[in-house]
């Protein structure tokens, strides 16, 4: 589902709140302050002024897999994925890809520039630039089309950064292309994500080669420590910080000072939540559930079922202050500001949990929606 953090607690929005898909693929905000949510299989949802509206193929969406969302210059969002390119706003849907006769293929990546133009990576075609109703295939200095890209970024100066393969990053500025590669410090690993910090530095996260930042014309490796994984999956700048999502946990970089919170217990950190007392609960797949302050997490060992099935997945704290964690075969909860937990076993793998207006609901890998009623689960017909 969709998690909303208010600085202290997480609120989970799911199927009972109007989402038609709980596998979130993309998020984007528009000029009016609305939040757009792209899902696997559930179309596009728009959260605005406390209301949630969902668009699917029944409403004209090209495909219910909405994998890429980018805020549009004129308002609303661009939607890309399996079904091509569309523009969605409060005024409705526009099949832009069909109107301008864009090449057929899956939209792999997009970003918008300061002029309202859209850079689009199309599977089987490569990089395309769309402005108004005119589009062109983007070519390098030698006239060779830029292939399909791994990631792309329009920086604050309006120039374009494009990841196209192992150790290859292209920079397009003032009509000219420049290539960064191994000779500039990049490793032999494709760049999976790009980001720009508040100082204007370009960051490159690689598939298996770690994290790099561009300074003085070369990329230098950033030793983030706190774990063995060099698989960088996402970069998100906030003020003077850079959040780094990688296999095994979340890292926060503050002026090169690292704060890393490892997945304890030898497992992978699949999800976490924070209770009303300020303690964190880490849900580790293979490592069980750990509770406490970030600097002193302790594994919950007094619950036999957690020791037998140590596959934690995620958690949340509801509006009543009760904290829930879920796993492969169980749901556990703690009353407000207590260490006393209760656990329910289930012959299903629970993959999501959400609070509805009338109680708590869980979703299972087999597709069932269950409501928690006392110490039992009741299946809800969908």
C-alpha positions in Angstrom: 0.0 0.0 0.0 0.9 3.7 0.2 2.6 4.9 3.4 2.3 8.5 4.6 4.8 9.7 7.2 3.9 12.8 9.4 7.4 13.0 11.0 6.5 10.6 13.8 4.1 7.9 12.6 3.3 6.1 9.3 -0.3 5.9 8.0 -1.0 3.2 5.5 -3.5 3.6 2.7 -4.7 0.5 0.9 -7.6 -1.2 -0.7 -10.1 -0.2 2.0 -9.2 3.5 1.3 -9.9 3.3 -2.4 -6.6 2.0 -3.9 -7.2 -0.7 -6.5 -3.6 -1.9 -6.3 -1.2 -2.1 -3.3 2.0 -2.6 -5.3 3.2 1.0 -5.7 5.4 1.6 -8.7 5.7 5.4 -8.8 4.7 8.7 -7.0 4.5 12.2 -8.3 3.1 15.5 -7.1 1.4 18.1 -9.4 1.2 21.9 -9.3 -2.0 21.9 -7.3 -0.5 19.9 -4.5 -2.2 16.6 -5.4 -0.3 13.3 -5.1 -0.5 10.8 -8.0 0.1 7.1 -7.4 1.1 4.6 -10.1 0.5 1.0 -9.3 1.1 -2.5 -10.7 -2.3 -3.6 -11.9 -4.4 -1.0 -10.1 -4.1 2.0 -12.5 -3.4 5.5 -11.3 -4.8 7.0 -8.1 -5.0 10.8 -7.3 -5.0 11.9 -3.6 -6.1 15.5 -3.2 -7.8 17.3 -0.3 -8.3 14.1 1.6 -10.1 12.3 -1.3 -8.8 9.4 -3.4 -9.8 8.9 -7.0 -8.6 6.0 -9.1 -8.4 5.7 -12.9 -8.1 2.4 -14.7 -8.6 1.0 -18.2 -12.3 1.3 -17.7 -11.8 5.1 -17.5 -9.6 5.2 -20.5 -6.2 4.5 -19.0 -4.0 2.6 -21.6 -2.9 0.0 -19.1 -3.4 -0.7 -15.4 0.4 -1.0 -14.9 1.3 2.7 -14.4 5.1 2.4 -13.9 6.4 5.9 -14.6 4.9 9.2 -13.3 6.4 12.6 -14.0 4.8 16.0 -13.1 3.7 17.8 -16.3 4.8 21.4 -17.0 1.2 22.5 -17.6 -0.2 20.6 -14.6 -1.3 17.0 -14.0 1.2 14.2 -14.7 2.6 12.2 -17.5 1.9 8.5 -17.2 4.1 5.9 -18.9 4.5 2.2 -18.9 3.3 -0.8 -20.9 0.5 1.2 -22.5 2.6 4.0 -23.9 2.3 7.7 -23.0 -0.7 9.5 -21.6 -1.4 12.8 -19.8 -3.7 12.7 -16.8 -5.1 15.7 -15.0 -8.3 16.8 -13.2 -9.7 17.5 -16.7 -9.3 13.9 -17.8 -7.1 11.6 -19.9 -5.2 12.5 -23.1 -3.7 9.7 -25.2 -0.7 11.8 -26.2 1.3 8.9 -27.6 -1.4 8.2 -30.1 -2.1 11.8 -31.0 1.5 12.6 -31.8 2.2 9.1 -33.2 5.1 8.3 -30.8 6.9 5.0 -31.6 5.3 2.0 -30.1 7.0 0.4 -27.1 7.1 0.5 -23.3 7.9 3.7 -21.7 11.0 2.9 -19.6 12.0 6.4 -18.1 10.9 10.0 -18.4 11.7 13.5 -17.2 10.5 17.0 -18.0 12.7 20.0 -18.7 12.1 23.7 -17.8 10.6 24.4 -21.2 7.9 21.8 -20.8 9.6 19.3 -23.1 9.6 15.6 -22.2 12.6 13.3 -22.5 11.3 9.7 -23.0 13.1 6.4 -23.1 11.1 4.0 -25.3 11.9 0.3 -25.4 13.0 -0.8 -28.9 13.4 2.9 -30.1 15.7 4.6 -27.6 15.7 8.2 -26.4 13.0 10.6 -27.8 12.3 14.3 -27.1 8.7 15.5 -27.2 7.7 19.2 -27.2 4.1 20.0 -27.9 3.0 17.7 -30.8 6.5 17.4 -32.2 8.9 14.7 -31.4 12.3 13.5 -32.5 14.7 10.6 -32.0 17.7 11.9 -30.0 21.1 11.4 -31.6 24.6 11.9 -30.4 27.3 14.1 -32.0 27.9 11.4 -34.7 24.2 11.1 -35.6 23.8 7.8 -33.8 20.5 7.4 -31.9 20.8 7.2 -28.1 19.7 3.7 -27.1 17.1 2.9 -24.4 18.4 4.3 -21.1 18.6 2.9 -17.6 17.8 6.2 -15.9 17.7 9.9 -16.9 17.8 13.2 -15.0 17.2 16.8 -15.9 19.3 18.8 -13.4 18.5 22.2 -12.0 20.5 23.9 -14.8 18.3 22.2 -17.4 20.9 19.8 -18.8 20.3 16.1 -19.3 22.1 13.1 -17.8 21.5 9.7 -19.3 22.7 6.3 -18.1 23.1 3.9 -21.1 25.2 1.0 -20.0 28.2 -0.3 -18.0 30.4 2.6 -17.0 28.6 5.0 -19.4 26.9 8.2 -18.5 26.0 10.8 -21.1 25.6 14.5 -20.3 23.8 16.8 -22.8 24.3 20.5 -22.3 23.9 23.5 -24.7 23.5 21.2 -27.7 26.6 19.0 -27.1 27.1 15.5 -25.6 29.9 14.6 -23.2 30.5 11.0 -22.0 31.6 10.0 -18.6 33.0 6.4 -18.3 35.7 4.3 -16.5 38.3 6.9 -17.3 36.3 9.4 -15.2 36.1 7.0 -12.2 32.9 5.1 -12.9 32.9 1.3 -12.1 32.1 -1.5 -14.5 28.5 -1.6 -13.5 25.5 0.1 -15.1 24.1 3.1 -13.4 20.7 2.3 -11.9 19.7 5.7 -10.5 20.7 9.3 -10.7 20.2 12.2 -8.3 21.2 15.9 -7.7 21.9 17.3 -4.3 21.4 20.8 -3.0 24.9 21.8 -4.0 24.2 20.8 -7.6 26.4 17.7 -7.5 25.4 14.7 -9.6 25.2 11.3 -7.8 25.2 7.9 -9.5 24.1 4.7 -7.9 25.2 1.6 -9.6 23.6 -1.9 -9.9 26.4 -3.7 -8.0 29.3 -1.2 -7.9 28.4 1.2 -5.1 27.7 5.0 -4.9 29.6 7.8 -6.8 29.4 11.6 -6.8 30.8 13.9 -9.5 33.3 16.6 -8.4 35.8 18.5 -10.4 35.2 16.5 -13.6 35.5 13.0 -12.1 33.4 10.5 -10.2 34.6 9.6 -6.7 33.4 6.6 -4.8 31.4 7.4 -1.6 32.1 4.8 1.1 28.8 4.5 2.8 29.6 1.5 5.0 27.2 0.0 7.4 26.6 -3.1 5.3 28.1 -5.2 2.5 25.6 -4.4 -0.3 26.8 -2.2 -3.1 23.5 -2.5 -5.0 22.1 1.0 -5.1 18.4 1.1 -6.0 17.2 4.7 -5.5 18.5 8.2 -4.6 16.3 10.9 -3.1 17.6 14.3 -2.1 16.0 16.2 0.8 17.5 19.6 1.7 21.2 19.0 2.4 20.7 15.2 2.7 20.8 12.4 0.3 18.8 9.3 1.1 20.2 6.1 -0.5 18.0 3.0 -0.9 20.0 -0.1 -1.3 19.7 -3.8 -0.8 19.6 -4.4 2.9 18.6 -1.0 4.2 18.3 2.8 4.0 21.3 5.2 4.3 21.1 8.9 5.0 24.0 11.0 3.9 24.5 14.4 5.4 27.5 16.3 4.0 29.3 12.9 3.5 28.5 11.9 7.1 26.8 8.5 7.0 24.0 7.3 9.1 23.3 3.7 8.3 20.8 1.5 10.1 21.5 -2.1 9.2 19.1 -4.9 8.8 19.8 -6.9 12.0 19.6 -10.6 12.5 21.3 -11.6 9.2 18.1 -10.9 7.2 17.1 -8.3 4.6 15.2 -5.3 5.8 11.8 -5.5 4.1 9.9 -2.9 6.1 9.8 -1.0 9.4 7.6 1.2 11.5 7.7 3.3 14.6 5.5 3.1 17.6 4.0 5.9 19.6 6.8 5.6 22.2 9.4 6.3 19.6 10.7 2.8 19.3 11.4 1.3 15.8 10.3 -2.2 14.7 12.5 -3.6 11.9 10.9 -6.5 9.9 13.7 -8.6 8.6 13.1 -11.4 6.1 15.0 -14.3 7.7 15.9 -12.3 10.8 12.6 -11.9 12.6 11.4 -8.7 14.2 13.6 -6.3 16.2 12.4 -3.6 18.5 13.9 -0.5 20.2 15.8 2.7 19.4 17.8 2.6 16.2 21.1 2.4 18.0 20.0 -0.5 20.2 17.5 -2.7 18.4 16.8 -6.0 20.2 15.3 -9.1 18.6 11.9 -10.3 19.9 12.7 -13.8 21.1 9.9 -14.5 23.6 7.4 -15.4 20.8 7.9 -18.9 19.6 6.2 -18.4 16.3 8.6 -15.6 15.4 11.5 -17.9 16.0 9.9 -20.7 13.9 9.0 -18.3 11.0 11.4 -15.4 11.2 10.2 -13.8 7.9 9.1 -10.2 8.8 7.8 -8.1 5.9 6.5 -4.7 7.1 4.6 -2.9 9.8 2.5 0.2 10.7 1.0 2.0 13.6 -2.8 2.7 13.4 -4.7 5.8 14.5 -5.4 4.2 17.9 -1.7 3.8 18.6 -1.6 0.0 18.2 1.5 -1.1 16.3 1.3 -4.0 13.8 4.0 -6.1 12.1 3.3 -8.8 9.5 5.2 -11.7 8.1 5.1 -15.0 6.2 2.4 -16.8 8.3 1.6 -14.3 11.1 0.3 -10.9 12.2 1.5 -9.4 15.4 0.5 -6.3 17.3 1.5 -4.2 20.3 -0.8 -2.1 22.4 0.0 1.6 22.7 3.3 2.2 24.5 3.7 -1.4 25.8 6.1 -4.3 25.0 3.3 -6.9 25.4 2.5 -8.3 22.0 -0.1 -10.6 20.6 0.3 -12.8 17.6 -2.1 -14.6 15.2 -0.9 -17.4 12.9 -2.3 -17.8 9.5 -1.8 -20.4 6.8 -1.0 -17.6 4.3 1.8 -15.2 3.5 0.6 -11.8 4.6 2.1 -9.1 2.3 0.2 -5.9 3.2 -1.7 -4.3 6.0 -3.9 -1.2 6.1 -6.3 0.6 8.3 -9.8 1.1 7.1 -12.6 3.2 8.6 -13.9 0.2 10.5 -10.8 -1.8 11.4 -7.6 -3.4 10.3 -7.2 -5.3 7.0 -4.5 -7.5 5.6 -3.8 -8.8 2.1 -2.2 -12.2 1.3 0.0 -13.3 -1.5 -2.8 -15.6 -2.7 -5.0 -12.5 -3.3 -7.3 -12.7 -0.2 -8.4 -9.6 1.7 -8.9 -10.4 5.4 -10.2 -8.3 8.3 -8.8 -8.7 11.8 -11.7 -9.3 14.2 -10.5 -10.0 17.7 -8.2 -13.0 17.5 -9.6 -14.2 14.1 -9.4 -13.3 10.4 -12.6 -12.9 8.4 -12.3 -13.1 4.6 -13.8 -10.2 2.7 -15.4 -10.8 -0.6 -13.8 -8.6 -3.3 
